[in-house]
Amino acid sequence: MAMLTVRQIDQADKEWLQHEAARQNLSMEELVRRLIHEKRQQSMQRALPSEIVRRYFGPQDGVELGERKKFGFEAPDFRDQSTQ
């Protein structure tokens, strides 16, 4: 196992770590190991573009655009004209 020493931690951060470890009945070292592991797992899970779009523009955040016909234009036809 690798060993890591962290110096110059803000006193408030150290106190939070102590209280959080005690609350979860863990040592401070074990809590830090779990926090690092959790953060690494989260960073390795890349969101798909569709998930990102759904997160920001999903049904709860989106808008209703209505039918295209109501906007006064026809959808372009990109089919090859020589085959028609």
C-alpha positions as CSV (number, residue, x, y, z in Angstrom):
1,M,0.0,0.0,0.0
2,A,1.1,3.5,-0.7
3,M,1.5,6.1,2.1
4,L,0.6,9.7,1.9
5,T,1.3,12.6,4.3
6,V,-0.7,15.8,4.0
7,R,0.7,18.9,5.7
8,Q,-0.7,22.3,6.3
9,I,-4.4,21.3,6.5
10,D,-6.7,24.1,7.5
11,Q,-7.7,23.7,11.2
12,A,-11.4,23.8,10.3
13,D,-10.9,21.0,7.7
14,K,-9.1,18.9,10.3
15,E,-11.8,19.4,12.9
16,W,-14.5,18.5,10.3
17,L,-12.6,15.4,9.4
18,Q,-12.3,14.4,13.1
19,H,-16.0,15.0,13.8
20,E,-17.1,13.2,10.6
21,A,-14.9,10.2,11.3
22,A,-16.3,10.0,14.8
23,R,-19.8,10.3,13.6
24,Q,-19.3,7.4,11.2
25,N,-17.3,5.5,13.8
26,L,-14.2,5.4,11.6
27,S,-10.6,6.4,12.0
28,M,-9.6,9.6,10.3
29,E,-7.4,7.6,8.0
30,E,-10.2,5.2,7.0
31,L,-12.5,8.2,6.3
32,V,-9.9,9.8,4.1
33,R,-9.3,6.5,2.2
34,R,-13.1,6.2,1.6
35,L,-13.4,9.9,0.5
36,I,-10.5,9.5,-2.0
37,H,-11.9,6.2,-3.3
38,E,-15.4,7.7,-3.8
39,K,-14.0,10.8,-5.6
40,R,-11.9,8.6,-7.9
41,Q,-14.9,6.5,-8.7
42,Q,-17.0,9.6,-9.5
43,S,-14.2,11.0,-11.7
44,M,-13.9,7.8,-13.7
45,Q,-17.6,7.7,-14.6
46,R,-17.9,9.9,-17.7
47,A,-21.3,11.1,-18.5
48,L,-22.7,10.5,-21.9
49,P,-23.5,13.6,-23.9
50,S,-27.2,12.6,-23.9
51,E,-27.1,12.4,-20.1
52,I,-25.6,15.9,-19.9
53,V,-28.3,17.3,-22.2
54,R,-31.0,15.5,-20.2
55,R,-29.6,17.0,-17.0
56,Y,-29.7,20.5,-18.2
57,F,-32.6,20.4,-20.6
58,G,-34.7,17.6,-19.3
59,P,-38.5,17.7,-19.0
60,Q,-38.4,19.6,-15.7
61,D,-36.1,22.3,-17.2
62,G,-37.2,22.3,-20.9
63,V,-39.7,24.3,-22.8
64,E,-42.5,23.3,-25.2
65,L,-41.7,24.4,-28.7
66,G,-44.9,23.3,-30.4
67,E,-45.3,21.9,-33.9
68,R,-43.0,23.0,-36.7
69,K,-45.9,23.9,-38.9
70,K,-46.8,26.7,-36.5
71,F,-43.5,28.5,-37.2
72,G,-44.3,29.1,-40.8
73,F,-41.6,27.1,-42.5
74,E,-41.2,23.7,-44.1
75,A,-38.5,21.3,-43.1
76,P,-35.8,21.1,-45.7
77,D,-35.7,18.0,-47.9
78,F,-32.1,16.7,-48.2
79,R,-32.9,13.7,-50.4
80,D,-31.0,13.4,-53.6
81,Q,-33.1,15.2,-56.2
82,S,-31.7,13.0,-59.0
83,T,-33.4,9.9,-57.6
84,Q,-36.9,11.4,-57.5
